[in-house]
Amino acid sequence: MRSLQQFSFVIWVLLLLGGCALRGASGPEPLLLRDRLIAVDTVWSGRVLIDGEVKLAKGTTLTIEPGTEIAFIRRDRDADGLGDSTLVVEGSLRAVGTRSAPIRFVSAAEDPRPGDWLEIRVDFAREVHLRYCEIRDSAYTLHAHFTRGVVEDCVIHNNIDGSRLGQANFVYRHNLIEHNRGKGINFRNSTMEIDHNIVRYNDSGIFLFENDRPLRVHNNNVHGNIDNFRLGDFHSGDVALHDNWWGVADVQTARATIHDQARDPEIGTVSIAPRPTWVTGAGPRDAVALEPLWQFATAGYIDADPVADDRGIYLASWDGTLSALDDAGTLRWQRNLGDTLDATPLLDRDLLAVQTWSREVHALDAATGATRWRFDYSPSPADDHRQGSIVAAGDLLLVPAWNGRLFALDRMSGELRWSFVGELPLRAAPAWDGERIYLAAGSGQVSALTAGGDLLWQQKLPAPLLSRPALTADAVAVLDRDGRLSLFSRDGDLRWQRELGEICYYGAPIYHDGALFVPTAAGALWKLEAETGHPLWRVATDGPVYATPLVADGRVFVGDNSGSLQVFGADSGALLGRYRLEREIQGQPLLRGDRLLFGSRDQRLHALQLIEGTAP
């Protein structure tokens, strides 16, 4: 009897240990799997480390919970230059994350690179469903044969190939597939539906090696690849594609992005019936609801952007007051500075600085509102509206003045260090890249200065510059009132110029992730490639836009003069959410966690709760 009890205890311990080993760690300690065969249904969560080949046997299901990270250890045992760590699935794979808690398949290396790990290989699998997954740093990403599956709402980037599919049946929809060294979507002899994806900046966007099965490729944005669509060397049949955007409106130019018989007489022909413009709503799906939390009332318009630190929120209003609030919207302190405030305050560590319509600069203690110092400058004929915001540049505060001067003040004392005499008026904040200052004047003049105020170069545009310059990765963009967007190198050479054909006022272009987002007073938001100025999409807003957009968390938040605050997908261009007021919104919103704050000409600061919606 005692022997039977001991045997039962041993079996119980083995089962317990086995179950623990197969379930991912939800705490700080990751689950390490090294050359493992999994023969039972398994759930992973937390962080899972894979070293070598981890194989899921036939008849079993691997379920990966939202927010899980699967990290592959870089190890090249066969010295072929590619990592060997692999997840092999012969059963079923269900990796369904959410937008806010995606599942990540990544390299475990501190310096990740394409090819660090081999692939997710699925052969004869009953089911594969990947949703809201990020897959990066692999050689072949998803390598599947004789398998049926769905890949949707995923981001597949920085791999060698974005997929390798053969003798399979797959649906690829609403994915972002970009920056893969080789092919974005790569398949042969497979039944494929490729719908509402963004496929960009790969070597080959979609690569069809050979095929004798049904193929539907439609409603995709395929652009910026070396070849947007390519037939393999042995593909002799013809292919018809329709309702995709290939980066341009002109059909012949779009045809030139296709590799087929026109380049290689030994292969088939690809015929296209393209979309003339961007397919709105392509890429990973998103939705957001905006629910009011609280309001803070002032006695004047709020055109300035709210700013914040760990103490709370600060706002300037036309009634001349600076107000400091906590995160619940309760007043901490308030100072009346005696004249209109429409410029965004500068919050630089413990200092809060702003200029008034009386041409006074006030520097206050951010914690208490007590005055640190003041500075004033002379009047000019341009003293009527729209002051530029102050910008910090090291130990200097840069003050753009209506009278055309840029004043550089000592941050601690307010003493004048130097001034630059430009052309009046200055209605926009300068831009500072850590070495140089870029100044946009209402006369249309662009100036680049050293940190000491010496002129490096100037360019003159034919229309006023009313918004702050935008710094890209290696250049500076300016937008004039006529809707002319110009990109200059840091040394002043014109790289490109794009005529939008729409009036633009105080809303500044915003650079984000290789693109420029541009608001216009015609009631539109544009997205352009920063390197070339090539337009990607244009969406209509509910009213004229005088506000600078906010680009954050894959979304664009922008207010307009109809009182509408709209949220668009930064990649998709789709309208994700909207909140309406009665008066104009002319400031850039502030995202603070899951709260959005913005002022309006209804004289209130509004705080909204962002609630993640359910994508279809």
BELJO-V814467 format. One record per run of one state. SS is the DSSP state (a for helix, b for strand, c for the rest). FROM is the first residue (numbers start at 1). TO is the last residue. Records with the same first field share a line. If there is no record, write none. Layout:
# BELJO-V814467
SS = FROM-TO  FROM-TO
This chain:
# BELJO-V814467
c = 1-1  23-24  26-30  39-41  45-46  57-60  65-68  73-85  90-91  97-102  108-116  118-118  124-126  132-132  137-137  139-141  146-147  153-154  158-163  167-168  174-175  179-182  189-190  196-197  201-203  209-214  219-220  224-226  232-238  243-244  246-250  256-257  260-269  274-287  298-306  310-311  317-320  326-330  337-345  349-350  356-359  366-370  377-390  394-395  401-404  411-415  422-430  433-435  441-444  451-454  461-464  466-469  472-474  481-483  490-493  500-509  513-514  521-523  530-534  541-549  553-554  560-563  570-574  581-589  593-594  600-603  613-616
a = 2-22  251-255
b = 25-25  31-38  42-44  47-56  61-64  69-72  86-89  92-96  103-107  117-117  119-123  127-131  133-136  138-138  142-145  148-152  155-157  164-166  169-173  176-178  183-188  191-195  198-200  204-208  215-218  221-223  227-231  239-242  245-245  258-259  270-273  288-297  307-309  312-316  321-325  331-336  346-348  351-355  360-365  371-376  391-393  396-400  405-410  416-421  431-432  436-440  445-450  455-460  465-465  470-471  475-480  484-489  494-499  510-512  515-520  524-529  535-540  550-552  555-559  564-569  575-580  590-592  595-599  604-612
